[in-house]
Amino acid sequence: MFMDAPETLMYVAIGAFVLGWLVAKVSAALAGKIQARKRDPRDDRIRNLDAELRIAQTDAAKVRDDLARRAESLKETQQLVVNRDTVITSQKEMIDRLRADLKESVKKTRELRAELTHRAEENVRSEVKLREVETELSVVQASSEFIATGVLDYSVAPDGENEEEFPAAASKV
């Protein structure tokens, strides 16, 4: 009989195969729902921890990158601070040298001013003495000329007049 209807047998075999496949699918779906209801809470906890781990690793990678950038920025800033410190130190040294030079210059200027003042004072004194000497010399020359010309002859003047008008001159003669 099976041989008589090979075509029927083939349809029955295909039908049985499809029916088995459908039963397996339905039973797997039902078993999945039942197992989903009976799922172990530790599995959920593991999945949550795994997800949190991935998030934490991503955040840690971002923080490491940020830390590396900030460390590089810190190194650059420290280098700038060191450079500025050396510049400031050299400028302070230069300022100290300039102050010392300025003090020396002020001291020398004061000494020179004092010397110039002293010289100017001596110069004025010598000019005054020179004028006094010139005046005395001109008086002496005028006197000697008057005496030489006979205009001032004390011996010719009357004795009484000479003493009254010129008591100092009379006592000299």
C-alpha positions as CSV (number, residue, x, y, z in Angstrom):
1,M,0.0,0.0,0.0
2,F,2.7,2.3,0.7
3,M,4.3,1.4,-2.4
4,D,1.2,1.9,-4.4
5,A,0.9,5.5,-3.4
6,P,4.4,6.9,-3.2
7,E,3.0,10.3,-3.9
8,T,0.8,10.1,-0.8
9,L,3.6,8.9,1.3
10,M,5.6,11.8,0.3
11,Y,2.8,14.2,1.2
12,V,2.3,12.5,4.5
13,A,6.1,12.7,5.3
14,I,6.3,16.4,4.4
15,G,3.1,17.0,6.4
16,A,4.5,15.1,9.4
17,F,7.7,17.1,9.1
18,V,5.9,20.5,9.0
19,L,3.6,19.4,11.8
20,G,6.6,18.5,14.0
21,W,8.3,21.7,13.2
22,L,5.2,23.7,14.2
23,V,4.8,21.8,17.4
24,A,8.5,22.4,18.2
25,K,8.1,26.1,17.6
26,V,5.0,26.4,19.7
27,S,6.5,24.4,22.5
28,A,9.7,26.5,22.4
29,A,7.7,29.7,22.5
30,L,5.7,28.5,25.4
31,A,8.7,27.2,27.2
32,G,10.5,30.6,26.7
33,K,7.6,32.4,28.2
34,I,7.5,30.1,31.1
35,Q,11.3,30.4,31.6
36,A,11.0,34.1,31.3
37,R,8.6,34.1,34.2
38,K,11.0,31.8,36.1
39,R,14.2,33.8,35.2
40,D,16.8,33.9,37.9
41,P,17.1,37.4,39.5
42,R,20.9,36.9,39.6
43,D,20.9,36.9,35.8
44,D,19.2,40.3,35.8
45,R,21.7,41.5,38.3
46,I,24.6,40.2,36.2
47,R,23.2,41.9,33.1
48,N,22.8,45.2,35.0
49,L,26.3,45.0,36.5
50,D,27.7,44.2,33.0
51,A,25.9,47.3,31.6
52,E,27.1,49.4,34.4
53,L,30.6,48.1,33.9
54,R,30.6,49.1,30.2
55,I,29.3,52.6,31.1
56,A,31.9,52.9,33.8
57,Q,34.7,51.8,31.4
58,T,33.5,54.4,28.9
59,D,33.5,57.1,31.6
60,A,36.9,56.0,32.8
61,A,38.3,56.2,29.3
62,K,36.9,59.7,29.0
63,V,38.3,60.7,32.4
64,R,41.8,59.2,31.4
65,D,41.8,61.3,28.2
66,D,40.8,64.4,30.1
67,L,43.4,63.7,32.7
68,A,46.1,63.2,30.1
69,R,45.1,66.5,28.5
70,R,45.1,68.3,31.8
71,A,48.5,66.8,32.7
72,E,49.9,68.1,29.4
73,S,48.4,71.5,30.1
74,L,49.8,71.4,33.6
75,K,53.3,70.6,32.2
76,E,53.0,73.5,29.8
77,T,51.8,75.9,32.6
78,Q,54.6,74.8,34.9
79,Q,57.1,75.4,32.1
80,L,55.7,78.9,31.6
81,V,55.9,79.5,35.3
82,V,59.5,78.4,35.4
83,N,60.3,80.6,32.4
84,R,58.6,83.6,33.9
85,D,60.4,83.0,37.2
86,T,63.7,83.1,35.5
87,V,62.7,86.3,33.6
88,I,61.5,87.9,36.8
89,T,64.7,86.9,38.6
90,S,66.9,88.3,35.9
91,Q,64.9,91.5,35.8
92,K,65.2,91.8,39.6
93,E,68.9,91.4,39.3
94,M,69.0,94.0,36.6
95,I,66.9,96.4,38.7
96,D,69.3,95.9,41.7
97,R,72.3,96.6,39.5
98,L,70.6,99.7,38.0
99,R,69.7,100.9,41.5
100,A,73.3,100.5,42.7
101,D,74.5,102.3,39.6
102,L,72.0,105.1,40.2
103,K,73.1,105.4,43.8
104,E,76.7,105.7,42.7
105,S,75.7,108.2,40.0
106,V,73.7,110.3,42.5
107,K,76.7,110.2,44.9
108,K,79.1,111.3,42.2
109,T,76.7,114.0,41.0
110,R,76.4,115.4,44.5
111,E,80.2,115.3,44.9
112,L,80.6,117.1,41.6
113,R,78.0,119.6,42.5
114,A,79.7,120.3,45.8
115,E,83.0,120.7,44.0
116,L,81.5,123.0,41.4
117,T,79.8,125.0,44.1
118,H,83.2,125.2,45.9
119,R,85.0,126.2,42.7
120,A,82.3,128.8,41.9
121,E,82.6,130.2,45.4
122,E,86.4,130.4,45.0
123,N,86.0,132.0,41.6
124,V,83.6,134.6,43.0
125,R,86.0,135.3,45.9
126,S,88.9,135.6,43.6
127,E,87.0,137.9,41.3
128,V,86.1,140.1,44.3
129,K,89.7,140.1,45.5
130,L,90.8,140.9,41.9
131,R,88.4,143.8,41.8
132,E,89.6,145.0,45.2
133,V,93.2,144.7,44.0
134,E,92.4,146.5,40.8
135,T,90.6,149.2,42.7
136,E,93.5,149.6,45.1
137,L,95.9,149.6,42.2
138,S,93.9,152.2,40.3
139,V,93.8,154.3,43.5
140,V,97.5,153.9,44.0
141,Q,98.2,154.8,40.4
142,A,95.9,157.8,40.6
143,S,97.6,158.9,43.8
144,S,101.1,158.5,42.3
145,E,100.1,160.4,39.2
146,F,98.7,163.2,41.3
147,I,101.8,163.3,43.4
148,A,104.0,163.1,40.3
149,T,102.1,165.9,38.6
150,G,102.2,168.0,41.8
151,V,98.4,168.3,42.2
152,L,98.6,166.6,45.5
153,D,101.5,168.1,47.3
154,Y,100.9,168.0,51.0
155,S,103.9,170.0,51.8
156,V,102.5,173.1,49.8
157,A,99.2,173.1,51.6
158,P,98.7,175.3,54.6
159,D,99.2,173.6,57.9
160,G,95.9,174.6,59.4
161,E,93.8,173.8,56.5
162,N,95.3,170.4,56.0
163,E,94.6,169.4,59.6
164,E,91.0,170.6,59.7
165,E,89.9,169.2,56.4
166,F,91.9,166.1,56.5
167,P,92.9,165.2,60.0
168,A,94.0,161.7,59.0
169,A,96.1,163.0,56.2
170,A,97.8,165.6,58.4
171,S,98.8,163.1,61.0
172,K,100.5,161.0,58.3
173,V,102.7,163.9,57.1
